[in-house]
């Protein structure tokens, strides 16, 4: 492949825009020959072409040569190389150079120009590239034939578009690492992620990133202009995030042909493609956009050139040959590249120049200077590294294994962030380059494998970091599956965690989906879409399980919630009346009306059956057609109150009931107590809990009060409690506490036997039934309408004997024992000891006692102006008679001689010879009295 071969074989220039199949054509032509070599602009592209040819002909006949990679089998026939690494001492039947328009590139153009001028195949030579090279090739290679290739698909300019509105299968092009990372981060938040492709990536990292995009794991690609060099990707749209780049020396605008080279990557084979701008990039001028779509660019007038006939007599002569001028009008001397800059720097170092004795030393120094500055550090630091390598090669003839091992070991670490790993990859490329030179290391095979293994490990780690940072796998996977319209499979574990295609998306609480709170707002839409698509089958199965579940798996909360196991599945809402609530299901609308209706029906069945079971006596009373007249009206009122009515509220109604009506109601468990009319069966904890929920619901309370703990005889009287709470709880407030109404009736039975006018002491039985101390009992009695008089006396005995069995209520009253509620257990309170702590030892021990007298609150009545001292009382509730003695009212009458409406339900004891007409035995007793 030297100039001596010029004139032998066919020379052709295959020119045209991108997506014309030029590279594919060159591969076909090469494989038609026995041997061949193809030079490609990028290491990444060389690897891609190598893999394609290996897939066709096998690895035993295909070589790969780049600056950092050398795979040369024994029976090699086809050489795939970067342009810089193309062998110059092998004659092959076929030779091709791709992207020949790079002859005009300020940095690498001189290498491509050298291949254009001197590299030839024995039988066929192809130069592949843009049509802008037609004039230059015609002038410099007069025998070249030209083949024009038309683009397979149409390319259209679409103007500016926001990144958030970018369509899938788009590539966004940036011209700096910082810009690429910023765009990728934004796409991760908005679109689920992006693959990252840059020329500085190793082939392994680049291929792994491209696979993310090609496989559809992500829908977006963020790249540098490296994608413009022959990489074949499935791209529908190319968007430029900027129109300027740093070319190694300065920032400059991209030329239309450079933009066209990148934009042309949009569209695959015959599929059309589009291009535009995004971000801060200003829209393209109409002329530029038209030139790109029509593939019309200004022809290249100057090619970068550097003298390839080098003189190695001395360093100065070598520099002179490198800086030689040309008089060819098509060629311009290339600016100093990194190798020339390194040579100039080393030529000024005494530790280098004193070792230069002959042309061989100069050639060795030049070979060392050709090591690329992969690290991108300062020329001085790069030169220092080269000086060390040159010193070892000059003195020892090789790079020492131990020194090289230390350099490699220091780099062989997979920790750190993206930038750290990228730097290590750049460093290992230097030693990979060194290891490719057989004359520079002792065991070239070992060091090639070692440096390659380190590069692979760093590449994998970098790919992992790039993916972690710029790809939200959850969102990207779900978006891909949703796009493919495949049926998503949701898995719900015992904790309610929902995973779709292995990705956690949130939790399922009953029939409501709670998506992952850690998801960004941009992810929320995708998660919701995936949940709707994947959870529908699960929600239908769950609705079937709920519908067939027994009532024992359901419950209601004290705030009106409806539970299925540990899951909240609904709530109670107000219905036509308090005992007919409506169940509202907690089901996402996306589950569909069938699921919503099924859950709602099952919850309604549950609460209806629960009310029917717990309020069975009351509901049976409502349905009893035998209850008529006043009894039916009273039954209706009692049902409205859900089984509990303070007697003071219905005193007149109770009086109006005859014995037959009362008997009908008692048959259903109604008890006419002295303080309350109630159904004892409905005082149990379960009905009480439900009654409070229904009462709070009917009252439209914001906060539902909790039911008292079961088994307590008294509870604190909370002044902040809603009106009616204690009644619905089955308690009656009295003083600072409230007493359970059935136990209050038992206490009333005891008090009925006492002389409330003369006064009586609270005994152990009374304290025992209430479970209160003497002081607390006194407060309770005060709340019931008694006056408590405190006194002290000599203590008779220290401990009160346990109370005897409580006697049944007097048959002459309407009070009935609380036979349906469990007897509370309470210790017998000790009588308070009032002995002074400093009393002498022989002083009698004292005890506190209380004497209780009936003293109901004074009733309001109109004053009598004809009466002296009208409106004044002596504390007994009656005006004083002359002489200061209380005036006794007529028998059976209240104050002023009027009937006392509250007489039948107050705690005031009845006279022993008075027979309550409401008592079921009243008529029989009255008959006996008349006979007597």
TANOR-V567410 format. One line per field, one symbol per residue. ss: DSSP state (2 for helix, 1 for strand, 0 for the rest). A space follows every 50 residues. Layout:
ss->???
//
This chain:
ss->00222000011111110000022222222220000111110022222222 22222220222111100001100000011111222000000001111002 22220000222222222200000111111022222222220000111110 00001111110022200001111000222222222222222010111000 00222222222222000001111022220000000011110001110000 11100222222220000000001111100000000222222222000000 00111000000000222222220000000011100002222222220002 22200000222222222220000000002222222222222222220000 22222222222000000222222222222222222000000002222222 22222222222222222222102222222222200000011100001111 00111111101111100000222222222222222222222222222000 22211100001111001111111000000001111010222022222222 22222222222222022222222000002222222222220001112220 22222200222222220001110001111222202222222222222200 00000000000001110000000022222011110011112222222222 22000000011002222222000222222222200111111111000000 00000000000000000000000000000000100000000000011111 11110000000000000000000000000100000100000000222000 22220000000000000000022222222220
//
